Amino acid sequence: MARNTILQVLALVLGLGMMTACGLVSPEASFTPTHNYALGAGRPICTECHSNDLAKGALKTYATFDHTPAFVKNHRFQATQDSNTCAVCHAPSFCIDCHGGKVPMKPAKLLADRPDRDTPHRGDFLTLHKIEGKLDPSSCYRCHGRANNDQCRACHR
Amino acid sequence: MKRHTYVALLATLLSATAWGQEVSLYGTTMAEIWKQNIPGSEQATYTAATQYLGIDATKLGSDNLSLHLFGWGVKDFGDSSPTIYNGSPNGSYSGGYLSFGYLQYRFDQANAEIKAGRFAINQGTGFEQVDGVSARTDLRGGFSISAFGGRPVLYHTQDLSSQLNYDFQKDFIFGTRLAWRLPQVTEIGLSYLEDGTHAAQNLPQPTTEDFTRRQVGLDLLLTPTTSFDLRGRTVFDVAKHPEVAPGAPAHNDIAEHDYSATWRIGSQVAVTGNFAERNFFAYFAGSNMPSLFRQDDHDMFRGWGGKVTWTTEANFQLVGDYRHTHRETFGDSNRLGGEMRWTFNEKAVLFGLGGHIVNAVDTKFVDPSTPYLSLSYKEARIWTLVTKGQFSASLDGILQRYDSGNPYLAGVQNVYEVVGSLGYQATANIKVSGDVTYGTNPVAKHETQGLLKAEYRFGSAKKGGQ
């Protein structure tokens, strides 16, 4: 079955190549891969500079990417649809601070000098997780369900 | 893939940096020391050093080819360290991990790109770490397509001999997403994920632990006006499962609904509502810790709530939020609170405070020998971050107040932690800082931690770390 799946992938890659040949690929130029300058501390509001134009590539208004409290909390939606737009400002290591398959310390400790960032597990989360884990284990699962759970097994065997 | 194969691939990738016209090396070196005073135990001191290191090399022969590497290593110098890294049960520990290492080719047209190596990918149904290949491109008519495939990165939670079945089942991962965009109005994506090809029921000797997943996802963004957007996704479990016993309820094939809508009222107020529902049998499929994330077909989570954000032109932000949650096996909870955030002097001074109340039912009483606890608590937080010239300072305090009678709190009702940090930006590329943390918790009556950190970046490649 694995061999079949590999063949499916190869077929897909071949298909992409054929699409290029057939002219199905968009003729638009790729957007710039990096932002012109680094942004300072705090949550950036894209529309402060970009008014309400459409972001190239994403074809959405810049307001869609304003880093409001709701955006920070729900950024999984934008990351699913526009990860290459995220990459204009964020290097992959930015995501890995929290979403690494294995991390040596909790993000709140790594970024203790950045209290403005909404890093998970600030304070004594070891105690709090006994409550939050019962109220909603699916929120734990996002990061610890299939990876990054070496420390869980100390108690959860 | 064997270890020496990984080493050879890593060496090849590293040697490729020699071809880069723009190469950056960035990292963070951290030294920690912390003391614990646990009632009934002798006071203990622990020390550890952690190194994060990354390399970005661009223009590798071609302007469009780049290399990205990032990983970390840790050495625990404690004489009798607790379980801090990788569940080391005792004694000192050293370890490391390659978070990602891949070559990327970015085309000048259609935002097309190809990656090869170890990378993380967030596409459609999940966030995956893969040793393999990925590709994406925009198509004509607003369509785009992406796909990845390879070997899933394995995360062992037990000794290897007891996880042979996990390794055997998770032999291959493949995902693809087809999307369509109407500029400024909508994006609809359809995705498929197959993680592992040897399902437990198909093994020569079927087992109870199934580490594989097959999922179809539908994601949506709808912005009918510039002041309103609806986004979210629904994930379906399409794996074949053993037949349920006659009379038993059928498995729910919908793993997740997760939706959020935002309505912007003028330039200062935004109202956000969200709804999520997750059925644990389908949602927890593929967990490498099935003992913790149990695929209980009688258990599910449903939550809904809202957030109101008011942002003034004077850089003051006020947020109020409410969330109701329901878990089938534990009951309901209500979370209510708010946050305030000020930004002064061109972001040189940031200040915030917030508080939340969680009102929840108790855990279910099973029998007198099984402790049960209140799930209600209150939380307050206050913080500030000040930057002046090359210096920066921050202070962050958080307090959690639990209901009395909780058997896990060892008589402690108020748990708090205060973190103070001082930093000095020595040059544009080097920053040194130190953090001191003090707190009390049910495990340690007093806990003090110190952390020294050096962050640096050398080279000419743009971006990285932010």
HADDOCK unambig.tbl for C-alpha pairs under 7 A between the chains (distance, minus, plus):
assign (segid A and resid 1 and name CA) (segid B and resid 197 and name CA) 6.24 0.50 0.50
assign (segid A and resid 2 and name CA) (segid B and resid 172 and name CA) 6.45 0.50 0.50
assign (segid A and resid 2 and name CA) (segid B and resid 197 and name CA) 5.95 0.50 0.50
assign (segid A and resid 9 and name CA) (segid B and resid 149 and name CA) 6.72 0.50 0.50
assign (segid A and resid 24 and name CA) (segid B and resid 139 and name CA) 5.65 0.50 0.50
assign (segid A and resid 24 and name CA) (segid B and resid 140 and name CA) 5.64 0.50 0.50
assign (segid A and resid 25 and name CA) (segid B and resid 110 and name CA) 6.66 0.50 0.50
assign (segid A and resid 25 and name CA) (segid B and resid 138 and name CA) 6.14 0.50 0.50
assign (segid A and resid 25 and name CA) (segid B and resid 139 and name CA) 4.18 0.50 0.50
assign (segid A and resid 25 and name CA) (segid B and resid 140 and name CA) 5.64 0.50 0.50
assign (segid A and resid 26 and name CA) (segid B and resid 110 and name CA) 5.11 0.50 0.50
assign (segid A and resid 26 and name CA) (segid B and resid 138 and name CA) 5.53 0.50 0.50
assign (segid A and resid 26 and name CA) (segid B and resid 139 and name CA) 4.38 0.50 0.50
assign (segid A and resid 26 and name CA) (segid B and resid 140 and name CA) 4.42 0.50 0.50
assign (segid A and resid 27 and name CA) (segid B and resid 109 and name CA) 6.31 0.50 0.50
assign (segid A and resid 27 and name CA) (segid B and resid 110 and name CA) 6.13 0.50 0.50
assign (segid A and resid 28 and name CA) (segid B and resid 109 and name CA) 5.85 0.50 0.50
assign (segid A and resid 28 and name CA) (segid B and resid 110 and name CA) 5.36 0.50 0.50
assign (segid A and resid 29 and name CA) (segid B and resid 108 and name CA) 5.89 0.50 0.50
assign (segid A and resid 29 and name CA) (segid B and resid 109 and name CA) 4.40 0.50 0.50
assign (segid A and resid 29 and name CA) (segid B and resid 110 and name CA) 5.76 0.50 0.50
assign (segid A and resid 30 and name CA) (segid B and resid 108 and name CA) 5.25 0.50 0.50
assign (segid A and resid 30 and name CA) (segid B and resid 109 and name CA) 4.85 0.50 0.50
assign (segid A and resid 30 and name CA) (segid B and resid 110 and name CA) 5.27 0.50 0.50
assign (segid A and resid 30 and name CA) (segid B and resid 111 and name CA) 4.38 0.50 0.50
assign (segid A and resid 31 and name CA) (segid B and resid 111 and name CA) 6.73 0.50 0.50
assign (segid A and resid 41 and name CA) (segid B and resid 347 and name CA) 6.96 0.50 0.50
assign (segid A and resid 57 and name CA) (segid B and resid 111 and name CA) 6.94 0.50 0.50
assign (segid A and resid 59 and name CA) (segid B and resid 183 and name CA) 4.91 0.50 0.50
assign (segid A and resid 59 and name CA) (segid B and resid 184 and name CA) 6.01 0.50 0.50
assign (segid A and resid 60 and name CA) (segid B and resid 183 and name CA) 6.18 0.50 0.50
assign (segid A and resid 60 and name CA) (segid B and resid 184 and name CA) 4.69 0.50 0.50
assign (segid A and resid 61 and name CA) (segid B and resid 184 and name CA) 6.19 0.50 0.50
assign (segid A and resid 70 and name CA) (segid B and resid 272 and name CA) 6.98 0.50 0.50
assign (segid A and resid 77 and name CA) (segid B and resid 231 and name CA) 6.93 0.50 0.50
assign (segid A and resid 77 and name CA) (segid B and resid 232 and name CA) 6.40 0.50 0.50
assign (segid A and resid 79 and name CA) (segid B and resid 122 and name CA) 6.59 0.50 0.50
assign (segid A and resid 80 and name CA) (segid B and resid 122 and name CA) 5.44 0.50 0.50
assign (segid A and resid 80 and name CA) (segid B and resid 123 and name CA) 5.02 0.50 0.50
assign (segid A and resid 80 and name CA) (segid B and resid 124 and name CA) 5.79 0.50 0.50
assign (segid A and resid 89 and name CA) (segid B and resid 466 and name CA) 6.95 0.50 0.50
assign (segid A and resid 90 and name CA) (segid B and resid 464 and name CA) 6.78 0.50 0.50
assign (segid A and resid 90 and name CA) (segid B and resid 465 and name CA) 6.98 0.50 0.50
assign (segid A and resid 90 and name CA) (segid B and resid 466 and name CA) 5.15 0.50 0.50
assign (segid A and resid 91 and name CA) (segid B and resid 463 and name CA) 6.31 0.50 0.50
assign (segid A and resid 91 and name CA) (segid B and resid 464 and name CA) 4.51 0.50 0.50
assign (segid A and resid 91 and name CA) (segid B and resid 465 and name CA) 5.50 0.50 0.50
assign (segid A and resid 91 and name CA) (segid B and resid 466 and name CA) 6.05 0.50 0.50
assign (segid A and resid 93 and name CA) (segid B and resid 70 and name CA) 6.92 0.50 0.50
assign (segid A and resid 93 and name CA) (segid B and resid 464 and name CA) 6.94 0.50 0.50
assign (segid A and resid 93 and name CA) (segid B and resid 465 and name CA) 5.42 0.50 0.50
assign (segid A and resid 94 and name CA) (segid B and resid 465 and name CA) 5.15 0.50 0.50
assign (segid A and resid 94 and name CA) (segid B and resid 466 and name CA) 5.50 0.50 0.50
assign (segid A and resid 100 and name CA) (segid B and resid 99 and name CA) 6.45 0.50 0.50
assign (segid A and resid 104 and name CA) (segid B and resid 85 and name CA) 6.40 0.50 0.50
assign (segid A and resid 113 and name CA) (segid B and resid 394 and name CA) 6.06 0.50 0.50
assign (segid A and resid 113 and name CA) (segid B and resid 421 and name CA) 5.56 0.50 0.50
assign (segid A and resid 115 and name CA) (segid B and resid 383 and name CA) 6.44 0.50 0.50
assign (segid A and resid 115 and name CA) (segid B and resid 385 and name CA) 6.94 0.50 0.50
assign (segid A and resid 115 and name CA) (segid B and resid 396 and name CA) 6.37 0.50 0.50
assign (segid A and resid 123 and name CA) (segid B and resid 398 and name CA) 6.01 0.50 0.50
assign (segid A and resid 123 and name CA) (segid B and resid 416 and name CA) 6.81 0.50 0.50
assign (segid A and resid 123 and name CA) (segid B and resid 417 and name CA) 5.48 0.50 0.50
assign (segid A and resid 124 and name CA) (segid B and resid 441 and name CA) 6.86 0.50 0.50
assign (segid A and resid 131 and name CA) (segid B and resid 375 and name CA) 5.46 0.50 0.50
assign (segid A and resid 135 and name CA) (segid B and resid 327 and name CA) 6.43 0.50 0.50
assign (segid A and resid 136 and name CA) (segid B and resid 301 and name CA) 6.61 0.50 0.50
assign (segid A and resid 136 and name CA) (segid B and resid 327 and name CA) 6.92 0.50 0.50
assign (segid A and resid 145 and name CA) (segid B and resid 287 and name CA) 5.29 0.50 0.50
assign (segid A and resid 145 and name CA) (segid B and resid 288 and name CA) 6.81 0.50 0.50
assign (segid A and resid 145 and name CA) (segid B and resid 289 and name CA) 6.76 0.50 0.50
assign (segid A and resid 145 and name CA) (segid B and resid 293 and name CA) 6.73 0.50 0.50
assign (segid A and resid 146 and name CA) (segid B and resid 286 and name CA) 6.87 0.50 0.50
assign (segid A and resid 146 and name CA) (segid B and resid 287 and name CA) 4.65 0.50 0.50
assign (segid A and resid 146 and name CA) (segid B and resid 288 and name CA) 5.09 0.50 0.50
assign (segid A and resid 147 and name CA) (segid B and resid 155 and name CA) 5.73 0.50 0.50
assign (segid A and resid 150 and name CA) (segid B and resid 86 and name CA) 4.85 0.50 0.50
assign (segid A and resid 150 and name CA) (segid B and resid 87 and name CA) 5.79 0.50 0.50
assign (segid A and resid 150 and name CA) (segid B and resid 157 and name CA) 5.72 0.50 0.50
assign (segid A and resid 151 and name CA) (segid B and resid 85 and name CA) 6.78 0.50 0.50
assign (segid A and resid 151 and name CA) (segid B and resid 86 and name CA) 5.83 0.50 0.50
assign (segid A and resid 151 and name CA) (segid B and resid 87 and name CA) 5.06 0.50 0.50
assign (segid A and resid 153 and name CA) (segid B and resid 87 and name CA) 6.86 0.50 0.50
assign (segid A and resid 153 and name CA) (segid B and resid 157 and name CA) 6.62 0.50 0.50
assign (segid A and resid 154 and name CA) (segid B and resid 83 and name CA) 6.95 0.50 0.50
assign (segid A and resid 154 and name CA) (segid B and resid 87 and name CA) 5.72 0.50 0.50
assign (segid A and resid 156 and name CA) (segid B and resid 292 and name CA) 6.31 0.50 0.50
assign (segid A and resid 157 and name CA) (segid B and resid 291 and name CA) 6.75 0.50 0.50
